[in-house]
């Protein structure tokens, strides 16, 4: 049985773009997302076997990036180690489309007219990304009744049509636990 908690999250990213040196060259760090409010974990089952952070409605029309997710570490940045001690919960990657190269309206997503329409969805339709964050959520729940979420988007690849500031766009986050 899953228990869902939603935290609304729309364009609440803060911070400046910074260049980062990586193994294969320079990467860019886009605006950091910081949850606008704490999410209560006191209603989670005492003994849950798994906890996921579901990022719903993720836009993948722009640059490609790795989204590093931290729990209860609002000061996390691109230099923060990916360790349990720093609140690292995991990451997800987005293989972006690099912006729209077509004519006007080419990248507009049309709503389906019929639920029995068998045609595939539009390639730019928003996606869902899941981070299995069991250990980080359990640790945070043991330390406090609320959690905050910080996401650091590290841009790996982009085009001149990509927005490099507001890379991470999504509708909301679900915290889902499994008994």
C-alpha positions in Angstrom: 0.0 0.0 0.0 1.4 3.3 -1.0 1.1 6.6 0.9 1.4 9.7 -1.2 2.5 13.2 -0.2 2.7 16.0 -2.7 4.9 19.0 -2.6 4.1 21.6 -5.3 7.1 22.7 -7.2 7.0 25.0 -10.1 9.9 27.1 -11.1 11.2 27.7 -7.6 14.8 27.4 -8.6 17.3 29.9 -7.1 20.9 30.7 -7.8 23.3 31.5 -10.5 24.7 29.3 -13.3 28.2 28.1 -12.5 30.7 26.2 -14.6 32.0 22.9 -13.3 34.9 20.8 -14.5 34.1 17.2 -15.0 35.9 14.1 -16.2 35.1 14.7 -19.8 35.1 18.5 -19.9 33.2 21.5 -18.5 29.6 21.2 -17.4 27.2 23.9 -16.3 25.1 24.0 -13.1 21.7 25.5 -13.7 19.4 27.1 -11.1 19.0 25.0 -8.0 15.5 23.8 -6.9 14.8 24.2 -3.2 11.4 22.9 -1.9 9.2 25.9 -1.0 8.0 24.2 2.1 8.9 21.2 4.3 7.1 17.9 3.7 5.9 16.1 6.8 7.1 12.5 7.2 5.4 11.8 10.5 2.5 10.2 8.7 4.7 7.6 6.9 4.3 4.1 8.2 6.8 3.4 11.1 8.4 0.5 9.2 8.4 1.2 5.4 10.4 -1.0 3.1 10.9 1.6 0.3 10.4 5.3 -0.3 10.5 7.0 -3.6 10.6 10.6 -4.7 8.5 10.9 -7.9 9.1 14.0 -10.1 5.9 14.4 -12.1 5.7 16.3 -15.4 9.4 16.7 -16.0 10.1 18.8 -19.1 12.8 17.3 -21.3 12.6 19.6 -24.3 15.8 21.5 -23.5 19.3 20.5 -22.4 20.5 17.1 -21.1 21.3 17.1 -17.3 21.8 15.1 -14.2 19.5 16.1 -11.3 21.2 15.4 -8.0 18.7 15.1 -5.1 19.5 16.0 -1.5 17.3 15.6 1.6 17.5 18.2 4.4 20.5 20.0 2.9 19.3 23.3 1.6 23.0 24.4 1.2 23.8 21.6 -1.2 25.5 22.7 -4.5 27.5 21.1 -7.3 30.5 20.5 -5.0 28.5 18.7 -2.3 29.6 15.1 -2.1 27.1 12.4 -3.1 27.2 10.7 0.3 24.6 9.7 2.9 26.1 12.2 5.4 25.4 15.1 3.0 21.8 14.0 2.6 22.3 12.7 -1.0 19.2 10.7 -1.9 20.1 9.8 -5.5 19.8 11.3 -9.0 18.0 11.1 -12.3 19.1 11.9 -15.7 17.3 13.7 -18.5 18.3 13.2 -22.1 17.0 16.5 -23.5 15.9 17.3 -27.0 18.1 20.5 -27.1 15.3 22.9 -27.9 13.0 23.2 -30.9 14.6 23.2 -34.3 11.3 23.0 -36.3 8.9 25.6 -37.6 6.5 27.5 -35.5 4.2 25.1 -33.7 6.4 22.1 -34.4 7.1 21.4 -30.7 3.6 22.3 -29.4 2.1 19.4 -27.6 -1.5 18.7 -28.6 -3.9 17.1 -26.2 -5.3 13.7 -27.2 -8.8 14.0 -28.4 -9.9 10.4 -27.8 -8.9 8.0 -25.0 -8.9 5.2 -27.6 -6.5 6.9 -29.9 -3.8 4.4 -30.6 -1.2 6.8 -32.0 1.9 7.3 -29.9 2.1 10.3 -27.6 4.0 13.5 -28.7 7.8 13.0 -28.2 8.0 16.1 -25.9 5.2 15.0 -23.6 6.3 15.5 -20.0 7.8 12.5 -18.3 8.0 11.0 -14.8 11.3 10.4 -13.0 11.7 8.4 -9.9 14.5 8.5 -7.3 14.5 5.5 -4.9 15.4 7.5 -1.7 14.7 4.9 1.0 17.9 5.3 3.1 17.9 9.2 2.9 14.2 9.4 3.8 14.6 6.9 6.7 17.5 8.9 8.1 15.7 12.2 7.7 12.5 10.8 9.3 14.6 9.5 12.3 16.1 13.0 12.8 13.0 15.2 12.3 9.3 15.2 11.4 9.8 17.2 8.2 12.1 17.0 5.1 13.2 19.5 2.5 14.3 18.6 -1.0 17.1 20.3 -2.9 17.9 19.4 -6.5 21.1 20.4 -8.3 20.8 20.2 -12.1 24.2 19.6 -13.7 23.9 20.3 -17.4 25.9 17.8 -19.5 24.9 18.8 -23.0 23.1 21.7 -24.6 22.6 23.6 -27.9 22.2 27.3 -28.6 18.4 26.7 -28.5 18.6 25.4 -24.9 17.8 27.5 -21.8 20.7 27.0 -19.5 19.3 28.8 -16.5 15.8 27.3 -16.0 16.7 23.7 -16.9 14.8 21.8 -14.2 11.1 22.2 -14.8 8.4 19.9 -13.4 4.9 20.0 -12.0 5.2 18.5 -8.6 7.0 15.9 -6.4 5.3 12.9 -4.7 6.8 11.2 -1.7 5.6 7.6 -1.9 6.3 4.9 0.7 5.7 1.2 0.5 4.9 -1.0 3.6 
